[in-house]
Amino acid sequence: MRPAGNHVQAAILRAVAAQAGLDPTDREKPILIVEDVRSVDWASATFVGARHEFDMRIIGDHAAVARAADWLVAGLADRDIPISGQIVAEIAVVLGNEDKRNLNMGGMSLSVNALTIVD
């Protein structure tokens, strides 16, 4: 992980949580667990930036988890993510497996992949 990317990763994570409608102060809403974060430098002939990969899980009530996942897939790519000195060139959500271990609580794994370029 690149130390210089911490503010970029934090901004992307805030955007993911906001788009999913998650609020860590509201016990009724699902929670977002970040399992892994990776960043690698990226460059083209004209741009310099980084690729960021986040492995996460959303845990909570089955319906609320499904709703949060739907909101992420439907809107994260169109969301403006302000990052000082960076532009989010592309961002995508890949849903993983759904966990239905008990009747009331569940979870869903997901990956968020983003390309940021230096502004």
MMTF fields as JSON, N, C-alpha, C and O atoms, coordinates in Angstrom:
{
  "mmtfVersion": "1.0.0",
  "mmtfProducer": "UNKNOWN",
  "numBonds": 475,
  "numAtoms": 476,
  "numGroups": 119,
  "numChains": 1,
  "numModels": 1,
  "chainsPerModel": [1],
  "groupsPerChain": [119],
  "chainIdList": ["A"],
  "bondAtomList": [4, 2, 8, 6, 12, 10, 16, 14, 20, 18, 24, 22, 28, 26, 32, 30, 36, 34, 40, 38, 44, 42, 48, 46, 52, 50, 56, 54, 60, 58, 64, 62, 68, 66, 72, 70, 76, 74, 80, 78, 84, 82, 88, 86, 92, 90, 96, 94, 100, 98, 104, 102, 108, 106, 112, 110, 116, 114, 120, 118, 124, 122, 128, 126, 132, 130, 136, 134, 140, 138, 144, 142, 148, 146, 152, 150, 156, 154, 160, 158, 164, 162, 168, 166, 172, 170, 176, 174, 180, 178, 184, 182, 188, 186, 192, 190, 196, 194, 200, 198, 204, 202, 208, 206, 212, 210, 216, 214, 220, 218, 224, 222, 228, 226, 232, 230, 236, 234, 240, 238, 244, 242, 248, 246, 252, 250, 256, 254, 260, 258, 264, 262, 268, 266, 272, 270, 276, 274, 280, 278, 284, 282, 288, 286, 292, 290, 296, 294, 300, 298, 304, 302, 308, 306, 312, 310, 316, 314, 320, 318, 324, 322, 328, 326, 332, 330, 336, 334, 340, 338, 344, 342, 348, 346, 352, 350, 356, 354, 360, 358, 364, 362, 368, 366, 372, 370, 376, 374, 380, 378, 384, 382, 388, 386, 392, 390, 396, 394, 400, 398, 404, 402, 408, 406, 412, 410, 416, 414, 420, 418, 424, 422, 428, 426, 432, 430, 436, 434, 440, 438, 444, 442, 448, 446, 452, 450, 456, 454, 460, 458, 464, 462, 468, 466, 472, 470],
  "bondOrderList": [1, 1, 1, 1, 1, 1, 1, 1, 1, 1, 1, 1, 1, 1, 1, 1, 1, 1, 1, 1, 1, 1, 1, 1, 1, 1, 1, 1, 1, 1, 1, 1, 1, 1, 1, 1, 1, 1, 1, 1, 1, 1, 1, 1, 1, 1, 1, 1, 1, 1, 1, 1, 1, 1, 1, 1, 1, 1, 1, 1, 1, 1, 1, 1, 1, 1, 1, 1, 1, 1, 1, 1, 1, 1, 1, 1, 1, 1, 1, 1, 1, 1, 1, 1, 1, 1, 1, 1, 1, 1, 1, 1, 1, 1, 1, 1, 1, 1, 1, 1, 1, 1, 1, 1, 1, 1, 1, 1, 1, 1, 1, 1, 1, 1, 1, 1, 1, 1],
  "groupList": [{"groupName": "MET", "atomNameList": ["N", "CA", "C", "O"], "elementList": ["N", "C", "C", "O"], "formalChargeList": [0, 0, 0, 0], "bondAtomList": [1, 0, 2, 1, 3, 2], "bondOrderList": [1, 1, 2], "singleLetterCode": "M", "chemCompType": "L-PEPTIDE LINKING"}, {"groupName": "ARG", "atomNameList": ["N", "CA", "C", "O"], "elementList": ["N", "C", "C", "O"], "formalChargeList": [0, 0, 0, 0], "bondAtomList": [1, 0, 2, 1, 3, 2], "bondOrderList": [1, 1, 2], "singleLetterCode": "R", "chemCompType": "L-PEPTIDE LINKING"}, {"groupName": "PRO", "atomNameList": ["N", "CA", "C", "O"], "elementList": ["N", "C", "C", "O"], "formalChargeList": [0, 0, 0, 0], "bondAtomList": [1, 0, 2, 1, 3, 2], "bondOrderList": [1, 1, 2], "singleLetterCode": "P", "chemCompType": "L-PEPTIDE LINKING"}, {"groupName": "ALA", "atomNameList": ["N", "CA", "C", "O"], "elementList": ["N", "C", "C", "O"], "formalChargeList": [0, 0, 0, 0], "bondAtomList": [1, 0, 2, 1, 3, 2], "bondOrderList": [1, 1, 2], "singleLetterCode": "A", "chemCompType": "L-PEPTIDE LINKING"}, {"groupName": "GLY", "atomNameList": ["N", "CA", "C", "O"], "elementList": ["N", "C", "C", "O"], "formalChargeList": [0, 0, 0, 0], "bondAtomList": [1, 0, 2, 1, 3, 2], "bondOrderList": [1, 1, 2], "singleLetterCode": "G", "chemCompType": "PEPTIDE LINKING"}, {"groupName": "ASN", "atomNameList": ["N", "CA", "C", "O"], "elementList": ["N", "C", "C", "O"], "formalChargeList": [0, 0, 0, 0], "bondAtomList": [1, 0, 2, 1, 3, 2], "bondOrderList": [1, 1, 2], "singleLetterCode": "N", "chemCompType": "L-PEPTIDE LINKING"}, {"groupName": "HIS", "atomNameList": ["N", "CA", "C", "O"], "elementList": ["N", "C", "C", "O"], "formalChargeList": [0, 0, 0, 0], "bondAtomList": [1, 0, 2, 1, 3, 2], "bondOrderList": [1, 1, 2], "singleLetterCode": "H", "chemCompType": "L-PEPTIDE LINKING"}, {"groupName": "VAL", "atomNameList": ["N", "CA", "C", "O"], "elementList": ["N", "C", "C", "O"], "formalChargeList": [0, 0, 0, 0], "bondAtomList": [1, 0, 2, 1, 3, 2], "bondOrderList": [1, 1, 2], "singleLetterCode": "V", "chemCompType": "L-PEPTIDE LINKING"}, {"groupName": "GLN", "atomNameList": ["N", "CA", "C", "O"], "elementList": ["N", "C", "C", "O"], "formalChargeList": [0, 0, 0, 0], "bondAtomList": [1, 0, 2, 1, 3, 2], "bondOrderList": [1, 1, 2], "singleLetterCode": "Q", "chemCompType": "L-PEPTIDE LINKING"}, {"groupName": "ILE", "atomNameList": ["N", "CA", "C", "O"], "elementList": ["N", "C", "C", "O"], "formalChargeList": [0, 0, 0, 0], "bondAtomList": [1, 0, 2, 1, 3, 2], "bondOrderList": [1, 1, 2], "singleLetterCode": "I", "chemCompType": "L-PEPTIDE LINKING"}, {"groupName": "LEU", "atomNameList": ["N", "CA", "C", "O"], "elementList": ["N", "C", "C", "O"], "formalChargeList": [0, 0, 0, 0], "bondAtomList": [1, 0, 2, 1, 3, 2], "bondOrderList": [1, 1, 2], "singleLetterCode": "L", "chemCompType": "L-PEPTIDE LINKING"}, {"groupName": "ASP", "atomNameList": ["N", "CA", "C", "O"], "elementList": ["N", "C", "C", "O"], "formalChargeList": [0, 0, 0, 0], "bondAtomList": [1, 0, 2, 1, 3, 2], "bondOrderList": [1, 1, 2], "singleLetterCode": "D", "chemCompType": "L-PEPTIDE LINKING"}, {"groupName": "THR", "atomNameList": ["N", "CA", "C", "O"], "elementList": ["N", "C", "C", "O"], "formalChargeList": [0, 0, 0, 0], "bondAtomList": [1, 0, 2, 1, 3, 2], "bondOrderList": [1, 1, 2], "singleLetterCode": "T", "chemCompType": "L-PEPTIDE LINKING"}, {"groupName": "GLU", "atomNameList": ["N", "CA", "C", "O"], "elementList": ["N", "C", "C", "O"], "formalChargeList": [0, 0, 0, 0], "bondAtomList": [1, 0, 2, 1, 3, 2], "bondOrderList": [1, 1, 2], "singleLetterCode": "E", "chemCompType": "L-PEPTIDE LINKING"}, {"groupName": "LYS", "atomNameList": ["N", "CA", "C", "O"], "elementList": ["N", "C", "C", "O"], "formalChargeList": [0, 0, 0, 0], "bondAtomList": [1, 0, 2, 1, 3, 2], "bondOrderList": [1, 1, 2], "singleLetterCode": "K", "chemCompType": "L-PEPTIDE LINKING"}, {"groupName": "SER", "atomNameList": ["N", "CA", "C", "O"], "elementList": ["N", "C", "C", "O"], "formalChargeList": [0, 0, 0, 0], "bondAtomList": [1, 0, 2, 1, 3, 2], "bondOrderList": [1, 1, 2], "singleLetterCode": "S", "chemCompType": "L-PEPTIDE LINKING"}, {"groupName": "TRP", "atomNameList": ["N", "CA", "C", "O"], "elementList": ["N", "C", "C", "O"], "formalChargeList": [0, 0, 0, 0], "bondAtomList": [1, 0, 2, 1, 3, 2], "bondOrderList": [1, 1, 2], "singleLetterCode": "W", "chemCompType": "L-PEPTIDE LINKING"}, {"groupName": "PHE", "atomNameList": ["N", "CA", "C", "O"], "elementList": ["N", "C", "C", "O"], "formalChargeList": [0, 0, 0, 0], "bondAtomList": [1, 0, 2, 1, 3, 2], "bondOrderList": [1, 1, 2], "singleLetterCode": "F", "chemCompType": "L-PEPTIDE LINKING"}],
  "groupTypeList": [0, 1, 2, 3, 4, 5, 6, 7, 8, 3, 3, 9, 10, 1, 3, 7, 3, 3, 8, 3, 4, 10, 11, 2, 12, 11, 1, 13, 14, 2, 9, 10, 9, 7, 13, 11, 7, 1, 15, 7, 11, 16, 3, 15, 3, 12, 17, 7, 4, 3, 1, 6, 13, 17, 11, 0, 1, 9, 9, 4, 11, 6, 3, 3, 7, 3, 1, 3, 3, 11, 16, 10, 7, 3, 4, 10, 3, 11, 1, 11, 9, 2, 9, 15, 4, 8, 9, 7, 3, 13, 9, 3, 7, 7, 10, 4, 5, 13, 11, 14, 1, 5, 10, 5, 0, 4, 4, 0, 15, 10, 15, 7, 5, 3, 10, 12, 9, 7, 11],
  "groupIdList": [1, 2, 3, 4, 5, 6, 7, 8, 9, 10, 11, 12, 13, 14, 15, 16, 17, 18, 19, 20, 21, 22, 23, 24, 25, 26, 27, 28, 29, 30, 31, 32, 33, 34, 35, 36, 37, 38, 39, 40, 41, 42, 43, 44, 45, 46, 47, 48, 49, 50, 51, 52, 53, 54, 55, 56, 57, 58, 59, 60, 61, 62, 63, 64, 65, 66, 67, 68, 69, 70, 71, 72, 73, 74, 75, 76, 77, 78, 79, 80, 81, 82, 83, 84, 85, 86, 87, 88, 89, 90, 91, 92, 93, 94, 95, 96, 97, 98, 99, 100, 101, 102, 103, 104, 105, 106, 107, 108, 109, 110, 111, 112, 113, 114, 115, 116, 117, 118, 119],
  "secStructList": [7, 7, 4, 4, 4, 2, 2, 2, 2, 2, 2, 2, 2, 2, 2, 2, 2, 2, 2, 6, 6, 7, 7, 6, 6, 7, 6, 6, 1, 7, 3, 3, 3, 3, 3, 3, 3, 3, 3, 3, 3, 3, 3, 7, 1, 1, 7, 3, 3, 3, 3, 3, 3, 3, 3, 3, 3, 3, 3, 3, 3, 2, 2, 2, 2, 2, 2, 2, 2, 2, 2, 2, 2, 2, 2, 4, 4, 4, 1, 7, 7, 7, 5, 6, 6, 3, 3, 3, 3, 3, 3, 3, 3, 3, 3, 3, 3, 3, 3, 7, 7, 1, 1, 1, 3, 3, 3, 3, 3, 3, 3, 3, 3, 3, 3, 3, 3, 3, 7],
  "xCoordList": [0.857, 0.0, 0.9, 1.931, 0.506, 1.264, 0.864, -0.319, 1.803, 1.455, 0.802, -0.078, 1.219, 0.657, -0.807, -1.504, -1.28, -2.647, -3.668, -4.853, -3.255, -4.191, -5.372, -6.501, -5.152, -6.276, -7.183, -8.389, -6.611, -7.404, -8.275, -9.474, -7.686, -8.432, -9.528, -10.637, -9.228, -10.232, -11.405, -12.555, -11.139, -12.219, -13.09, -14.313, -12.472, -13.242, -14.099, -15.266, -13.544, -14.321, -15.491, -16.578, -15.278, -16.388, -17.486, -18.67, -17.105, -18.093, -18.862, -20.07, -18.177, -18.848, -19.878, -21.023, -19.483, -20.406, -21.591, -22.726, -21.344, -22.436, -23.379, -24.597, -22.835, -23.679, -24.541, -25.68, -24.0, -24.749, -25.741, -26.526, -25.72, -26.636, -26.245, -27.102, -24.959, -24.489, -24.11, -23.612, -24.352, -24.044, -23.552, -24.334, -22.269, -21.743, -22.369, -22.212, -23.073, -23.715, -25.139, -25.761, -25.661, -27.03, -26.99, -26.625, -27.364, -27.298, -28.308, -28.2, -29.273, -30.275, -29.774, -30.348, -28.718, -28.208, -27.078, -26.414, -26.863, -25.75, -24.404, -24.294, -23.399, -22.055, -21.165, -21.385, -20.173, -19.215, -17.903, -17.333, -17.434, -16.166, -15.177, -15.418, -14.079, -13.028, -12.051, -11.421, -11.933, -11.071, -9.669, -8.696, -9.565, -8.258, -8.295, -9.313, -7.185, -7.037, -5.687, -4.661, -5.706, -4.469, -4.435, -5.461, -3.261, -3.068, -1.773, -0.763, -1.819, -0.613, -0.544, -1.562, 0.667, 0.857, 0.374, 0.434, -0.101, -0.618, -0.199, -0.128, 0.079, 0.413, 0.055, 0.128, -0.33, -0.528, 0.433, 1.296, 0.289, 1.169, 0.965, 1.882, -0.232, -0.532, -0.937, -0.987, -1.227, -1.717, -0.905, -0.315, -0.89, -0.254, -1.282, -2.007, -1.337, -2.29, -2.068, -0.939, -3.176, -3.099, -4.401, -5.475, -4.271, -5.432, -5.603, -4.646, -6.835, -7.152, -8.172, -9.158, -7.928, -8.851, -9.208, -8.337, -10.501, -11.018, -11.851, -12.776, -11.54, -12.373, -13.128, -12.528, -14.466, -15.311, -16.448, -16.716, -17.102, -18.35, -19.325, -18.944, -20.584, -21.662, -22.414, -22.821, -22.602, -23.261, -24.429, -24.324, -25.546, -26.723, -27.963, -27.874, -29.109, -30.383, -30.358, -29.875, -30.884, -30.841, -31.362, -30.709, -32.519, -33.126, -32.279, -32.115, -31.745, -30.927, -29.61, -29.129, -29.025, -27.788, -28.051, -27.274, -29.144, -29.49, -29.741, -29.318, -30.424, -30.709, -29.408, -29.238, -28.5, -27.216, -26.413, -25.813, -26.402, -25.679, -26.292, -25.569, -27.615, -28.296, -27.944, -27.676, -27.943, -27.608, -26.173, -25.895, -25.264, -23.877, -23.747, -23.129, -24.33, -24.239, -24.902, -24.392, -26.033, -26.791, -26.145, -26.3, -25.424, -25.027, -23.58, -23.207, -22.74, -21.371, -20.6, -19.829, -20.793, -20.051, -20.386, -19.556, -21.586, -22.005, -21.76, -21.978, -21.319, -21.129, -19.854, -18.816, -19.945, -18.77, -18.002, -18.55, -16.741, -15.913, -14.795, -13.797, -14.958, -13.928, -12.685, -12.757, -11.546, -10.265, -9.259, -9.04, -8.666, -7.703, -6.548, -5.852, -6.351, -5.247, -5.447, -4.529, -6.64, -6.915, -8.265, -9.139, -8.412, -9.697, -9.987, -9.114, -11.202, -11.605, -12.035, -13.111, -11.184, -11.442, -12.466, -13.288, -12.412, -13.416, -13.511, -12.553, -14.704, -14.932, -16.019, -17.004, -15.838, -16.799, -16.978, -16.06, -18.179, -18.515, -18.756, -19.497, -18.134, -18.351, -18.896, -18.202, -20.154, -20.766, -20.245, -20.02, -20.059, -19.579, -20.683, -21.836, -20.326, -21.258, -22.112, -21.687, -23.325, -24.232, -24.162, -24.158, -24.106, -24.021, -25.372, -25.824, -26.02, -27.336, -27.262, -28.016, -26.352, -26.151, -27.295, -27.582, -27.945, -29.086, -30.257, -30.107, -31.412, -32.643, -32.685, -33.233, -32.122, -32.254, -31.068, -31.242, -29.883, -28.681, -28.012, -28.029, -27.425, -26.715, -25.573, -25.281, -24.952, -23.85, -23.628, -24.145, -22.856, -22.503, -21.076, -20.704, -20.287, -18.937, -18.986, -19.842, -18.066, -18.001, -16.603, -15.83, -16.296, -15.033, -15.336, -16.259, -14.558, -14.641, -13.276, -12.248, -13.283, -12.058, -12.133, -13.111, -11.098, -11.1, -9.767, -8.71, -9.847, -8.664, -8.677, -9.619, -7.627, -7.51, -6.32, -5.309, -6.46, -5.357, -5.034, -5.904, -3.781, -3.337, -3.927, -3.86, -4.506, -5.15, -4.116, -4.455],
  "yCoordList": [-1.17, 0.0, 1.23, 1.259, 2.222, 3.464, 4.397, 4.711, 4.848, 5.767, 7.045, 7.584, 7.547, 8.795, 8.642, 9.642, 7.427, 7.202, 7.15, 6.961, 7.311, 7.163, 8.114, 7.704, 9.371, 10.308, 9.937, 10.182, 9.352, 8.903, 7.722, 7.704, 6.749, 5.575, 5.959, 5.429, 6.874, 7.315, 7.991, 7.766, 8.808, 9.485, 8.483, 8.624, 7.481, 6.456, 5.667, 5.394, 5.299, 4.561, 5.385, 4.849, 6.681, 7.549, 7.581, 7.548, 7.644, 7.668, 6.353, 6.355, 5.239, 3.928, 3.871, 3.485, 4.25, 4.213, 5.143, 4.776, 6.338, 7.293, 6.789, 6.894, 6.242, 5.75, 4.577, 4.431, 3.745, 2.591, 2.98, 2.142, 4.24, 4.684, 4.187, 4.035, 3.93, 3.403, 4.544, 5.583, 4.332, 5.34, 4.606, 3.911, 4.747, 3.998, 4.368, 3.637, 5.487, 5.886, 5.349, 5.493, 4.736, 4.216, 2.693, 2.018, 2.162, 0.712, -0.079, -1.302, 0.586, -0.092, -0.354, -1.17, 0.329, 0.192, -0.83, -1.07, -1.433, -2.383, -1.696, -0.471, -2.514, -1.977, -2.436, -3.489, -1.629, -1.915, -2.34, -1.611, -3.517, -4.029, -4.061, -4.716, -3.362, -3.35, -4.468, -4.456, -5.433, -6.583, -6.412, -6.902, -5.719, -5.532, -4.31, -4.025, -3.596, -2.433, -2.56, -2.779, -2.419, -2.473, -1.305, -0.935, -0.731, 0.324, 0.055, -0.321, 0.253, 0.127, 1.326, 1.818, 1.78, 2.897, 2.512, 1.349, 3.509, 3.305, 4.501, 5.622, 4.264, 5.372, 4.992, 3.826, 5.997, 5.846, 6.818, 7.398, 6.995, 7.931, 9.371, 10.188, 9.682, 11.072, 11.275, 12.417, 10.21, 10.358, 9.511, 8.498, 9.952, 9.214, 9.105, 10.058, 7.953, 7.776, 6.461, 5.99, 5.872, 4.609, 3.835, 4.409, 2.523, 1.63, 1.228, 0.849, 1.319, 0.997, -0.136, -0.099, -1.14, -2.265, -2.419, -2.447, -2.517, -2.66, -3.936, -4.11, -4.82, -5.988, -5.69, -5.365, -5.805, -5.417, -6.407, -7.265, -6.258, -6.957, -5.965, -5.076, -6.132, -5.385, -6.399, -7.446, -6.098, -7.029, -6.323, -5.168, -7.043, -6.499, -7.287, -8.425, -6.677, -7.265, -7.583, -6.782, -8.759, -9.199, -8.137, -7.831, -7.581, -6.598, -5.331, -4.765, -4.889, -3.673, -3.887, -2.981, -5.07, -5.385, -5.396, -4.838, -6.028, -6.07, -4.67, -4.346, -3.845, -2.465, -1.666, -0.935, -1.802, -1.093, -1.535, -0.706, -2.832, -3.342, -2.808, -2.432, -2.773, -2.229, -0.764, -0.348, 0.022, 1.452, 1.638, 2.54, 0.789, 0.891, 0.612, 1.381, -0.488, -0.866, 0.182, 0.507, 0.706, 1.656, 3.031, 3.707, 3.469, 4.865, 5.229, 6.385, 4.281, 4.671, 5.201, 6.151, 4.61, 5.043, 6.479, 7.163, 6.945, 8.299, 9.32, 10.516, 8.866, 9.757, 10.585, 10.068, 11.867, 12.731, 12.471, 12.608, 12.099, 11.818, 12.856, 12.718, 13.894, 14.939, 14.466, 14.062, 14.531, 14.168, 15.237, 15.472, 15.865, 16.93, 16.412, 15.471, 17.04, 16.693, 15.447, 15.018, 14.85, 13.604, 13.684, 14.46, 12.877, 12.698, 11.204, 10.409, 10.819, 9.42, 9.203, 9.639, 8.524, 8.317, 7.21, 7.294, 6.184, 5.119, 4.425, 4.361, 3.907, 3.161, 2.134, 2.428, 0.935, -0.137, -0.974, -1.13, -1.502, -2.386, -3.78, -3.946, -4.775, -6.168, -6.878, -7.028, -7.314, -8.015, -9.439, -10.086, -9.912, -11.268, -12.147, -12.048, -12.998, -13.965, -13.347, -12.45, -13.858, -13.445, -14.479, -15.682, -14.011, -14.879, -14.877, -13.84, -16.051, -16.168, -17.191, -18.164, -16.965, -17.942, -18.01, -19.077, -16.895, -16.986, -16.219, -15.512, -16.353, -15.813, -14.298, -13.735, -13.623, -12.171, -11.402, -10.352, -11.92, -11.19, -11.882, -13.107, -11.065, -11.607, -10.695, -9.709, -11.038, -10.228, -10.445, -11.394, -9.558, -9.686, -9.19, -8.124, -9.987, -9.536, -8.734, -8.962, -7.801, -6.998, -6.45, -6.354, -6.091, -5.435, -4.119, -4.022, -3.117, -1.826, -1.584, -1.637, -1.319, -1.056, 0.353, 0.719, 1.147, 2.542, 2.891, 2.402, 3.745, 4.316, 5.81, 6.509, 6.293, 7.733, 8.254, 7.569, 9.482, 10.117, 11.452, 12.109, 11.83, 13.087, 14.237, 14.259, 15.196, 16.358, 17.423, 18.478],
  "zCoordList": [0.0, 0.0, 0.0, 0.673, -0.747, -0.838, 0.296, 0.432, 1.109, 2.194, 1.7, 2.371, 0.528, 0.011, -0.375, -0.545, -0.515, -0.954, 0.163, -0.109, 1.4, 2.507, 2.416, 2.685, 2.045, 1.943, 0.768, 0.814, -0.274, -1.421, -1.003, -1.283, -0.345, 0.101, 1.083, 1.016, 1.991, 2.962, 2.265, 2.642, 1.265, 0.536, -0.21, -0.241, -0.805, -1.523, -0.539, -0.822, 0.605, 1.609, 2.139, 2.354, 2.351, 2.784, 1.724, 2.059, 0.457, -0.624, -0.698, -0.932, -0.503, -0.506, 0.615, 0.384, 1.822, 2.962, 2.747, 3.05, 2.229, 1.991, 0.91, 1.057, -0.175, -1.268, -0.81, -1.252, 0.073, 0.577, 1.663, 2.107, 2.099, 3.144, 4.52, 5.391, 4.729, 6.006, 6.939, 6.506, 8.214, 9.227, 10.473, 11.122, 10.819, 11.96, 13.298, 14.275, 13.355, 14.609, 14.731, 15.784, 13.678, 13.671, 13.757, 12.795, 14.907, 15.128, 14.304, 14.211, 13.713, 12.897, 11.474, 10.753, 11.077, 9.711, 9.67, 10.679, 8.499, 8.376, 8.619, 8.578, 8.871, 9.05, 7.896, 7.299, 7.605, 6.543, 7.186, 7.998, 6.82, 7.331, 6.175, 5.161, 6.326, 5.306, 5.647, 6.704, 4.737, 4.989, 4.411, 4.984, 3.281, 2.659, 1.752, 1.122, 1.692, 0.816, 0.124, 0.768, -1.2, -1.969, -2.945, -3.515, -3.133, -4.128, -4.872, -4.278, -6.178, -7.001, -7.929, -8.414, -8.163, -9.08, -10.471, -10.871, -11.193, -12.546, -13.383, -12.88, -14.661, -15.562, -16.989, -17.379, -17.754, -19.194, -19.867, -19.208, -21.154, -21.867, -21.394, -21.479, -20.897, -20.525, -19.067, -18.608, -18.328, -16.96, -15.991, -16.366, -14.734, -13.642, -12.527, -12.242, -11.908, -10.821, -10.101, -9.965, -9.638, -8.905, -9.062, -9.24, -8.99, -8.924, -7.467, -6.792, -7.0, -5.61, -5.601, -6.337, -4.767, -4.624, -3.15, -2.28, -2.893, -1.536, -1.466, -2.259, -0.538, -0.261, 1.023, 2.048, 0.958, 2.082, 2.279, 1.437, 3.416, 3.698, 4.302, 5.063, 3.949, 4.596, 5.439, 4.935, 6.721, 7.636, 8.309, 8.72, 8.413, 9.081, 8.703, 8.241, 8.901, 8.518, 7.022, 6.221, 6.649, 5.244, 4.279, 3.281, 4.569, 3.662, 3.577, 2.496, 4.706, 4.717, 3.978, 3.299, 4.103, 3.38, 1.879, 1.103, 1.472, 0.043, -0.5, -1.61, 0.278, -0.143, -0.29, -1.266, 0.667, 0.604, -0.617, -1.302, -0.887, -2.061, -3.349, -4.271, -3.419, -4.605, -4.819, -5.947, -3.747, -3.854, -4.338, -5.128, -3.865, -4.31, -5.8, -6.537, -6.23, -7.641, -8.526, -9.599, -8.078, -8.9, -8.99, -10.008, -7.958, -7.964, -7.723, -7.921, -7.3, -6.951, -8.155, -8.021, -9.315, -10.511, -10.9, -11.5, -10.569, -10.929, -9.822, -10.02, -8.683, -7.532, -7.699, -8.113, -7.373, -7.369, -6.075, -4.982, -6.206, -5.041, -5.005, -5.711, -4.186, -4.136, -3.377, -2.217, -4.069, -3.462, -3.87, -5.058, -2.904, -3.176, -4.033, -3.651, -5.201, -6.084, -6.913, -7.612, -6.852, -7.572, -8.274, -7.888, -9.298, -9.975, -9.997, -10.345, -9.63, -9.74, -11.185, -11.595, -11.955, -13.378, -13.605, -14.516, -12.779, -12.859, -11.517, -10.747, -11.266, -10.027, -10.302, -10.978, -9.778, -10.02, -8.758, -7.953, -8.614, -7.496, -8.055, -9.024, -7.448, -7.826, -6.597, -5.592, -6.689, -5.555, -5.488, -6.511, -4.268, -4.051, -3.507, -3.926, -2.581, -2.012, -0.918, -0.189, -0.833, 0.231, 1.343, 1.081, 2.579, 3.746, 4.448, 4.933, 4.502, 5.153, 6.277, 6.294, 7.211, 8.281, 9.273, 9.815, 9.515, 10.42, 9.834, 8.837, 10.445, 9.874, 9.82, 8.873, 10.812, 10.889, 10.319, 9.701, 10.525, 10.117, 8.939, 8.817, 8.082, 6.933, 6.551, 7.227, 5.48, 5.004, 3.527, 2.938, 2.937, 1.536, 1.358, 1.847, 0.646, 0.33, -0.962, -1.817, -1.091, -2.306, -2.473, -1.519, -3.707, -4.026, -4.709, -5.517, -4.381, -5.06, -5.688, -5.013, -6.985, -7.729, -8.284, -8.936, -8.025, -8.469, -9.118, -8.72, -10.121, -10.753, -10.481, -10.852, -9.832, -9.597, -10.388, -10.545, -10.883, -11.6, -10.938, -10.366, -11.03, -10.431, -11.227, -12.456, -10.508, -11.143, -11.447, -11.982]
}
